[in-house]
Amino acid sequence: MSQSLHDINVLREQIATYGKSLFDRGLTMGSSGNISQRLDDGGWLMTPTNACLGRLDPARISRLDAQGVLIDGDAPTKEHFLHRAMYDERPQSGAIVHLHSTHSVAVSCLPDVNPCECIPPLTAYYVMRVGKLPLVPYYMPGDPALGDAVRGLAGKHCAVLLANHGPVVAGKTLEAAVYATEELEETAKLFLLLQGKNPRGMTPGQVAELEARFGRP
């Protein structure tokens, strides 16, 4: 059964609330970043193009059908293809957050970062909420080829890091996607603070124990 208009409007309010929280804490700035929520009918809610996450009008948040056709609200983010690529490969995911958060972007610019695992497993909660974070090579913003690059990794990873751009993070719920994005940004900050200090991270055995108990994100 599809969600009622009331339920969809509640989801719009939630997107606006989380967007403002992320913006107010400096995790996104200007009109950067975008959020989406999968609907029961196969469509999506997405933040509009050129919208500031700190000042979203819930009524203007884009609503798309299962084919990506705009039903109501403003035109969706121009990076809508990133969201659709993640959803196509992750049927278990109900929401996606994409930010240009400072520390995560900084990691994406490091010349010697491991493209298969940009940030090592420094904390248990990073392992539980993010897991392995692959780097997607640089593409010009808005290039549809970026969607194909993300699609190739999304099936195995709940989060990817776009080179010189920022993270794209999926979660079962909007709350889960936001929490994972916040965990990624804080761990990116830790990673940068520990550069050159030979930090003690989680061992492979400790990572495997966490994955066995809590599953992979």
N, C-alpha and C positions, 0 to 999 in steps of 0.2 A: 504494500500500500504506500502511495506517495505521501509525503508530508503535507500537512495543511498549510495554508497561507500564514496562519498564526505561527506555526512551528518554524517556517522559513524566516519569518520576520524576527523570531527569537534568535535564530542563528546569525542573522545579519547584525543584530545588536551585540552578540558575542564577538563577532569579528571586529566590530568597531571598538569594543572594550579592550580586547587583547592588542589591537593595533595601537591604541592610545598608550597602553602600558609599555609596549616595546619602544614607542617613540619617546615617551617621557623619560625613559631610562637611558636614552642615547644609543639604543641598539639599531636604530635606523634614523635617517635624517632626510630633510627635504621631502621630495616625492619618491624616494627610493624605497624598495621593498614591496612585497605583495603577499597576500594571504588568500587561500582558497579553502572551500569546504565542499566535500562531495554530498550530493543529495540522494535520497532514496530512489528517485526516478532515473538515476544515471547522469543527471545534470550536475551543475556546480554553481556555487556562489564564489565570486572573485572580486577582489578589490579593483576599482576602476583604474584606467590608465592615468598617469600624471596626478594620482591622488596621494595626499599626505596621510600616512597611517595614523598620525596624531589627531587628525581632524576629519575622520570619515563620517559621512552622513549615511546611516544604515539604509535609508530608502533608496540611495543611489548606488549601492553595491550591486555589481553586475550579477544577473542570474542567467545562466546558459542552459540550454537543453542538452540531451545526450550527444547531439551532433555538434555542439559548440555554437549553436545559433543563439544570439541574444534574445531573451524573452522580455526582460525589463531591467531597469537601472541604466547606468552609464556604460559606455563601451569598456570592456575588461582590460586589464593590464596587457601591455604589448608583449609581455613575457608569458602569456597564457599557455604557449606551447610547452614551456618547461613543466608546468603543472600537469598538463595532459600527458606528457611523456612519463612522468612519475606515476600518475594514476593508472596508465595503461599497463605498466609493469608491476604495480603493487595494488592488486585488488583489495588487500586487507587495509589499505590506508584510507582514512576518511578526511584528512586535512593536510595542507602543505603550507609551510612558511618559507619565504625567500627573503633574505635581508642582505644589506651591504654592511654588516656589522664590522666595526673597525679591526678587532683583533683577528677575527676569522679571515678577513680580506688580507691582513698583513701576512698571515701564514701562507695564503695562496700566492703571495708575491715572492716568497723565499726561493732562491735559485736551486737549493739542494734538497728541497722537501721530497719525501718519498711519495711518488704519485699513487702508489697503492694504499698508503696509509699515512696521510698528511700529518696526523697528530698521533703519537704513540699512546698506548693505554695508561695514562697517568693516574686515573682514579677509577674506583669501582662504578660510580654513577655515570661516568663517561662511557664505560664499556656497556652498561645496562641500557643507556638511553640513545647512544649514538653508534657504538661499535666501530668498525673500520670505516674510515673516511677517505674515499678515493678522490684524486684531483682530476677534474675535467679540463682538457687543454683550453687555452684562450680562444674565444670566438667574439666577434663584434656583437654588442648587445642588439638583440632583435634578429640575429641570424638564425633561421630555422634549423640550420645544421647543428646548432647547440642542442636542440631538442633531441636529435638523433644520438648525439654523444651522451646525453643524460640517459636516454632510453637503454643504452647498452650497459649501464651500470646499475640502474634503479632496481632491477630484479633481485640483486644480491645485497643492496645497501639501502638503508632508510634515509641516508644523507649523503650528499656529494658536495664537493667544494669546487666552484667555478674559478679557474685561474684569473687573478686580477679582477675579481668580480664579487664573489660572496657565496654563502652556503644556500643549499636548497634542502629542506628537511621535511620528511613525511612522518605522520603519526596516525595511530588508529582514530584519535579524536583531535580536535583543535587544541585542547588543553595539552595533550601529549606532544603534539608537534611544537607548540610554544615552549614547553619545558625542555624538550630535546634541543631546540635552537638555543635556549639560554645556557644549557649545559655545555654545548659546543663552544659558544662564545667565551664562557668562563675558562674552559680548558684550553682554548687557544691563547688566552691571556697568560695562563700558567706556563704553557709551552714556550711562549716568548720570554717570560721572566726567567725561565730556567735555561735559556740558550747558553751554551758554553759551561754549564755547571755539572754535566754528567748526572742527571737526575735518576733516582731509583723509581722506575715505573712498575706496573703490574707484571708479574711473570706470566709466561704462557700457561702455566698450570693454574694460576689464579684467575686468568681470563676464562679458561675452559670451565672452571668451577662455577663462575658467575653465569656463563652461557648455559650450563647444564641445569642450574637452578632457576634462572629467570628467563631463559630463552634469548635468542638474538633479536635485537630491535628491528 
